[in-house]
Amino acid sequence: NRQEIIENVYLGHATQIDVPIHPNSWLLSDEANIYGYNTDMARKELENMGWNDIDGDGYYEDEEGNEVVLSLTTNSFNNLRLKVAEIIVDNLKDIGIQVIKDYESKLPDNLSEEVTENQWIELNEKLKEGKFDIVLLGWNLSPVPELSFAFHSSQIKSNTNFIRYSNEKMDKALLDAYTALNLENKFKAYKNVQEIFLEELP
């Protein structure tokens, strides 16, 4: 529930968006914010994948009857991320997905820059090894972002695309956006990037 996160964690100082484009960017398409918080639709999507609560414990099992348990990791010594992670865990449990908190859920009394840095190093090791189901992070992007670092398949080896996302259409769209020679072509290319992104969102 991103609106709950915006109101309760960021005190209203954020804008909900479905794509990795700054909300004030001239590249943002009109369709860039189409998904809201809808638990009924979420459950319907999961059930369309074959998930059901077979044993009646309030949590889904997959189409083969296996318990569905996901882990969420983040650098929780960032106090804002810790609060957001807790909301995400609660939201997923509300729709029947068990979540393991793969992070420290309390800030230590001796929190220092060194302790925070060590946790960040540990998190980056997990990312490099692909040891996560869900990861909560943030990016600083310019109003005209170059998104290949995160979503082009060529960046999987360098681990900046640590979610290992691979889609030929996205690769081409990102290249078109990068090489566009005028504003009109750049806008069209980024519109295409956003359309693919919205279609691919889980």
Backbone hydrogen bonds in HBPLUS format (Angstrom, degrees):
<---DONOR---> <-ACCEPTOR-->    atom                        ^
c    i                          cat <-CA-CA->   ^        H-A-AA   ^      H-
h    n   atom  resd res      DA  || num        DHA   H-A  angle D-A-AA Bond
n    s   type  num  typ     dist DA aas  dist angle  dist       angle   num
A0004-GLU N   A0001-ASN O   3.09 MM   3  5.42 121.3  2.45 104.5 118.1     1
A0005-ILE N   A0001-ASN O   3.10 MM   4  6.50 155.9  2.16 149.0 156.4     2
A0006-ILE N   A0002-ARG O   2.81 MM   4  6.03 160.9  1.84 149.3 154.2     3
A0007-GLU N   A0003-GLN O   2.91 MM   4  6.07 163.1  1.94 148.3 152.8     4
A0008-ASN N   A0004-GLU O   2.81 MM   4  5.77 168.7  1.82 152.8 156.9     5
A0009-VAL N   A0005-ILE O   2.89 MM   4  5.28 152.2  1.97 135.9 143.5     6
A0010-TYR N   A0005-ILE O   3.33 MM   5  6.83 151.8  2.42 149.9 157.3     7
A0012-GLY N   A0006-ILE O   2.81 MM   6  5.25 171.2  1.81 137.4 137.4     8
A0013-HIS N   A0010-TYR O   2.88 MM   3  5.36 166.6  1.89 121.9 125.7     9
A0018-ASP N   A0032-ALA O   3.06 MM  14  5.76 154.5  2.13 159.5 164.0    10
A0025-SER N   A0022-HIS O   2.91 MM   3  5.25 166.4  1.93 121.5 124.6    11
A0028-LEU N   A0025-SER O   3.26 MM   3  5.64 168.1  2.28 110.7 114.3    12
A0032-ALA N   A0029-SER O   3.27 MM   3  5.38 158.2  2.32 113.7 113.5    13
A0042-ALA N   A0038-ASN O   3.00 MM   4  6.25 155.0  2.06 148.5 156.4    14
A0043-ARG N   A0039-THR O   2.95 MM   4  6.15 164.3  1.97 150.4 153.2    15
A0044-LYS N   A0040-ASP O   3.00 MM   4  6.23 156.4  2.06 145.0 152.0    16
A0045-GLU N   A0041-MET O   2.89 MM   4  6.16 156.8  1.95 150.9 156.4    17
A0046-LEU N   A0042-ALA O   3.03 MM   4  6.34 158.6  2.08 151.2 156.8    18
A0047-GLU N   A0043-ARG O   2.87 MM   4  6.10 158.0  1.92 151.1 157.5    19
A0048-ASN N   A0044-LYS O   2.85 MM   4  6.07 142.5  1.99 143.5 154.1    20
A0049-MET N   A0046-LEU O   3.08 MM   3  5.18 136.6  2.28  96.4 108.6    21
A0051-TRP N   A0046-LEU O   3.14 MM   5  5.60 157.7  2.19 146.4 141.7    22
A0050-GLY N   A0047-GLU O   2.98 MM   3  5.02 155.6  2.04 102.2 109.7    23
A0052-ASN N   A0061-GLU O   2.98 MM   9  5.44 152.3  2.06 150.9 158.9    24
A0061-GLU N   A0052-ASN O   2.65 MM   9  5.44 154.0  1.72 142.3 148.0    25
A0060-TYR N   A0096-GLY O   2.79 MM  36  5.51 166.3  1.81 154.4 150.2    26
A0068-VAL N   A0060-TYR O   3.34 MM   8  6.09 158.5  2.39 150.8 145.6    27
A0062-ASP N   A0066-ASN O   2.79 MM   4  5.37 154.7  1.86 152.2 155.1    28
A0065-GLY N   A0062-ASP O   2.83 MM   3  5.23 163.9  1.86 120.1 123.8    29
A0070-LEU N   A0098-GLN O   2.99 MM  28  6.32 169.6  2.00 154.4 152.5    30
A0100-ILE N   A0070-LEU O   2.72 MM  30  6.13 157.2  1.77 150.0 158.2    31
A0134-ILE N   A0071-SER O   2.96 MM  63  6.16 143.4  2.10 160.3 169.3    32
A0072-LEU N   A0100-ILE O   2.97 MM  28  6.28 159.2  2.01 173.0 172.6    33
A0102-ASP N   A0072-LEU O   2.83 MM  30  5.49 147.3  1.94 147.8 155.1    34
A0073-THR N   A0134-ILE O   2.94 MM  61  6.37 157.8  1.99 153.4 159.0    35
A0136-LEU N   A0073-THR O   3.00 MM  63  6.44 157.2  2.06 160.5 167.9    36
A0078-ASN N   A0075-ASN O   3.08 MM   3  6.02 157.0  2.13 123.9 128.2    37
A0081-ARG N   A0078-ASN O   2.98 MM   3  5.40 115.3  2.41 109.5 124.8    38
A0082-LEU N   A0078-ASN O   3.02 MM   4  6.31 155.6  2.08 156.1 164.0    39
A0083-LYS N   A0079-ASN O   3.15 MM   4  6.41 160.0  2.19 147.1 151.0    40
A0084-VAL N   A0080-LEU O   3.00 MM   4  6.27 160.5  2.04 151.0 156.5    41
A0085-ALA N   A0081-ARG O   2.80 MM   4  5.92 163.9  1.82 153.6 158.2    42
A0086-GLU N   A0082-LEU O   3.10 MM   4  6.32 155.8  2.16 147.2 152.8    43
A0087-ILE N   A0083-LYS O   3.26 MM   4  6.57 152.0  2.34 143.5 150.1    44
A0088-ILE N   A0084-VAL O   2.97 MM   4  6.29 160.3  2.01 155.4 161.1    45
A0089-VAL N   A0085-ALA O   2.94 MM   4  6.20 163.8  1.97 155.2 158.9    46
A0090-ASP N   A0086-GLU O   3.09 MM   4  6.30 163.9  2.12 145.1 149.3    47
A0091-ASN N   A0087-ILE O   2.84 MM   4  6.05 161.4  1.87 154.0 159.5    48
A0092-LEU N   A0088-ILE O   2.93 MM   4  6.13 163.3  1.96 156.2 159.7    49
A0093-LYS N   A0089-VAL O   3.00 MM   4  6.20 157.1  2.05 148.6 155.4    50
A0094-ASP N   A0090-ASP O   2.93 MM   4  6.14 148.2  2.04 145.6 154.5    51
A0095-ILE N   A0092-LEU O   3.20 MM   3  5.40 138.7  2.38  99.3 109.9    52
A0097-ILE N   A0092-LEU O   2.90 MM   5  5.24 159.9  1.94 141.5 141.0    53
A0096-GLY N   A0093-LYS O   3.00 MM   3  5.00 161.0  2.04 105.1 110.7    54
A0116-THR N   A0112-SER O   2.99 MM   4  6.21 165.4  2.01 153.9 158.0    55
A0117-GLU N   A0113-GLU O   2.88 MM   4  6.02 157.0  1.93 145.6 152.2    56
A0118-ASN N   A0114-GLU O   2.92 MM   4  6.13 154.3  1.99 146.9 153.6    57
A0119-GLN N   A0115-VAL O   3.08 MM   4  6.37 152.5  2.15 145.8 152.7    58
A0120-TRP N   A0116-THR O   3.09 MM   4  6.37 154.4  2.15 145.7 152.8    59
A0121-ILE N   A0117-GLU O   2.98 MM   4  6.30 151.7  2.06 148.1 155.5    60
A0122-GLU N   A0118-ASN O   3.03 MM   4  6.30 158.7  2.07 146.7 152.0    61
A0123-LEU N   A0119-GLN O   2.91 MM   4  6.18 157.3  1.96 151.0 157.2    62
A0124-ASN N   A0120-TRP O   3.00 MM   4  6.24 157.9  2.05 147.0 152.6    63
A0125-GLU N   A0121-ILE O   3.08 MM   4  6.39 142.8  2.22 143.7 153.6    64
A0126-LYS N   A0122-GLU O   3.14 MM   4  6.52 152.3  2.22 146.8 153.7    65
A0127-LEU N   A0123-LEU O   3.00 MM   4  6.36 155.4  2.06 150.6 157.7    66
A0128-LYS N   A0124-ASN O   2.94 MM   4  6.12 159.6  1.98 144.3 149.6    67
A0129-GLU N   A0125-GLU O   3.02 MM   4  6.22 151.8  2.10 146.0 153.1    68
A0130-GLY N   A0126-LYS O   2.88 MM   4  5.90 112.7  2.34 137.3 154.2    69
A0131-LYS N   A0126-LYS O   2.89 MM   5  4.96 152.2  1.97 147.1 148.0    70
A0130-GLY N   A0127-LEU O   3.12 MM   3  4.98 147.8  2.22  96.5 106.4    71
A0150-ALA N   A0147-LEU O   3.08 MM   3  5.75 146.1  2.20 117.7 125.4    72
A0151-PHE N   A0147-LEU O   3.17 MM   4  6.31 150.0  2.26 152.1 161.0    73
A0152-HIS N   A0148-SER O   3.03 MM   4  4.67 159.9  2.07 129.6 128.9    74
A0155-GLN N   A0152-HIS O   2.95 MM   3  5.68 162.6  1.98 122.4 128.1    75
A0156-ILE N   A0153-SER O   3.22 MM   3  5.57 167.4  2.23 115.2 116.1    76
A0161-ASN N   A0155-GLN O   3.25 MM   6  5.27 164.4  2.27 128.2 123.5    77
A0159-ASN N   A0156-ILE O   3.01 MM   3  4.96 144.8  2.14  99.3 110.3    78
A0164-ARG N   A0161-ASN O   2.99 MM   3  5.50 158.0  2.04 114.2 120.4    79
A0170-MET N   A0167-ASN O   3.07 MM   3  5.27 116.3  2.49 100.4 115.4    80
A0171-ASP N   A0167-ASN O   2.92 MM   4  6.24 160.9  1.95 157.0 163.1    81
A0172-LYS N   A0168-GLU O   3.02 MM   4  6.27 162.3  2.05 150.8 154.2    82
A0173-ALA N   A0169-LYS O   2.94 MM   4  6.14 160.9  1.97 146.3 152.2    83
A0174-LEU N   A0170-MET O   2.84 MM   4  5.99 161.0  1.88 157.4 161.3    84
A0175-LEU N   A0171-ASP O   3.06 MM   4  6.27 153.7  2.13 143.7 150.9    85
A0176-ASP N   A0172-LYS O   2.86 MM   4  6.13 159.9  1.90 153.1 158.7    86
A0177-ALA N   A0173-ALA O   2.93 MM   4  6.16 152.7  2.00 143.6 151.2    87
A0178-TYR N   A0174-LEU O   2.94 MM   4  6.13 153.4  2.01 143.8 151.0    88
A0179-THR N   A0175-LEU O   2.94 MM   4  6.12 152.5  2.02 151.1 157.9    89
A0180-ALA N   A0176-ASP O   3.01 MM   4  5.81 114.6  2.45 140.2 152.0    90
A0186-LYS N   A0182-ASN O   2.97 MM   4  6.19 154.9  2.04 151.7 159.8    91
A0187-PHE N   A0183-LEU O   2.89 MM   4  6.06 160.0  1.93 151.3 155.8    92
A0188-LYS N   A0184-GLU O   3.04 MM   4  6.32 162.4  2.07 148.9 153.5    93
A0189-ALA N   A0185-ASN O   2.89 MM   4  6.04 159.3  1.94 146.6 152.6    94
A0190-TYR N   A0186-LYS O   2.94 MM   4  6.15 163.5  1.97 152.1 156.1    95
A0191-LYS N   A0187-PHE O   2.90 MM   4  6.08 144.1  2.03 144.0 154.6    96
A0192-ASN N   A0188-LYS O   3.05 MM   4  6.33 152.0  2.13 145.7 152.4    97
A0193-VAL N   A0189-ALA O   2.98 MM   4  6.35 155.0  2.04 146.8 153.9    98
A0194-GLN N   A0190-TYR O   2.97 MM   4  6.16 160.1  2.01 145.0 149.5    99
A0195-GLU N   A0191-LYS O   2.98 MM   4  6.23 153.3  2.05 146.2 153.5   100
A0196-ILE N   A0192-ASN O   3.03 MM   4  6.30 163.5  2.06 155.6 158.7   101
A0197-PHE N   A0193-VAL O   2.96 MM   4  6.15 160.9  2.00 148.7 154.7   102
A0198-LEU N   A0194-GLN O   2.88 MM   4  6.08 163.1  1.91 153.7 157.0   103
A0199-GLU N   A0195-GLU O   3.06 MM   4  6.23 152.8  2.14 143.2 150.6   104
A0200-GLU N   A0196-ILE O   2.95 MM   4  6.09 145.4  2.07 148.5 157.9   105
A0201-LEU N   A0197-PHE O   3.01 MM   4  6.11 127.7  2.29 147.5 159.7   106
